[in-house]
Amino acid sequence: MKILKFGLRFWITLGSVFSFLLGWAIFGHSLKPIQPVNTSVASLPTLEPLPPMGFSADPRPQQPQFFQPQFSSRPMFITGGS
């Protein structure tokens, strides 16, 4: 049994190292991305600004609807465990 465990560990280690080195070699010799030569900021398309989200101009901070706590009249079942 001890020889079988050692053999499995050796096989998994050898396979992992070989796979890592083979992947490293494949990615190292892969084609590099093409870099455009002439890029100017003026030729890039621009997006128009987003519309306002509808918040009021009140200086006091307000919580959005989805952050307001919701209370239920039903009792909650809470345990002390994890």
C-alpha positions as CSV (number, residue, x, y, z in Angstrom):
1,M,0.0,0.0,0.0
2,K,2.9,2.3,0.8
3,I,4.4,1.8,-2.6
4,L,1.0,2.5,-4.3
5,K,0.6,5.8,-2.4
6,F,4.2,6.8,-3.3
7,G,3.6,5.9,-6.9
8,L,0.4,7.9,-7.1
9,R,2.0,11.0,-5.5
10,F,5.0,10.7,-7.8
11,W,2.7,10.3,-10.9
12,I,0.6,13.3,-9.9
13,T,3.7,15.4,-9.2
14,L,5.4,14.5,-12.5
15,G,2.2,15.1,-14.4
16,S,1.6,18.5,-12.8
17,V,5.2,19.7,-13.4
18,F,5.1,18.4,-17.0
19,S,1.8,20.1,-17.7
20,F,3.0,23.4,-16.2
21,L,6.2,23.4,-18.3
22,L,4.3,22.4,-21.5
23,G,1.7,25.2,-20.9
24,W,4.5,27.7,-20.3
25,A,6.2,26.7,-23.5
26,I,3.0,26.9,-25.5
27,F,2.1,30.3,-24.2
28,G,5.7,31.6,-24.6
29,H,5.7,30.7,-28.3
30,S,2.2,31.8,-29.1
31,L,1.5,34.8,-31.3
32,K,1.7,38.2,-29.7
33,P,-1.3,40.6,-30.0
34,I,-1.1,43.1,-32.9
35,Q,-0.4,46.6,-31.7
36,P,-1.8,49.4,-33.9
37,V,0.9,51.8,-35.2
38,N,-1.2,55.0,-35.5
39,T,-3.5,55.6,-32.7
40,S,-4.9,59.1,-32.1
41,V,-7.3,60.1,-29.4
42,A,-9.3,62.1,-31.8
43,S,-10.2,59.1,-34.0
44,L,-11.7,57.2,-31.1
45,P,-15.5,57.3,-30.8
46,T,-16.9,59.1,-27.7
47,L,-20.0,58.2,-25.7
48,E,-22.6,60.7,-24.7
49,P,-23.1,61.4,-21.0
50,L,-25.6,59.2,-19.1
51,P,-28.9,60.8,-18.0
52,P,-29.2,61.7,-14.3
53,M,-30.6,59.0,-12.0
54,G,-33.4,61.1,-10.7
55,F,-32.1,61.9,-7.2
56,S,-33.4,65.1,-5.7
57,A,-31.2,68.2,-5.2
58,D,-31.7,68.0,-1.5
59,P,-28.3,68.4,0.2
60,R,-29.2,65.8,2.9
61,P,-28.0,62.3,1.9
62,Q,-30.9,60.0,1.2
63,Q,-30.7,56.2,0.9
64,P,-32.0,54.7,-2.3
65,Q,-35.1,52.5,-2.0
66,F,-33.3,49.2,-2.1
67,F,-31.2,50.1,1.0
68,Q,-34.1,50.9,3.3
69,P,-34.7,48.2,6.0
70,Q,-37.8,46.2,5.7
71,F,-39.4,45.0,8.9
72,S,-41.7,42.0,9.1
73,S,-44.3,41.3,11.7
74,R,-43.3,37.6,11.6
75,P,-40.7,36.5,14.1
76,M,-37.4,35.3,12.5
77,F,-35.8,32.0,13.3
78,I,-32.2,32.7,14.4
79,T,-29.8,30.0,15.6
80,G,-26.6,30.5,17.5
81,G,-24.7,28.1,15.3
82,S,-22.5,28.9,12.3
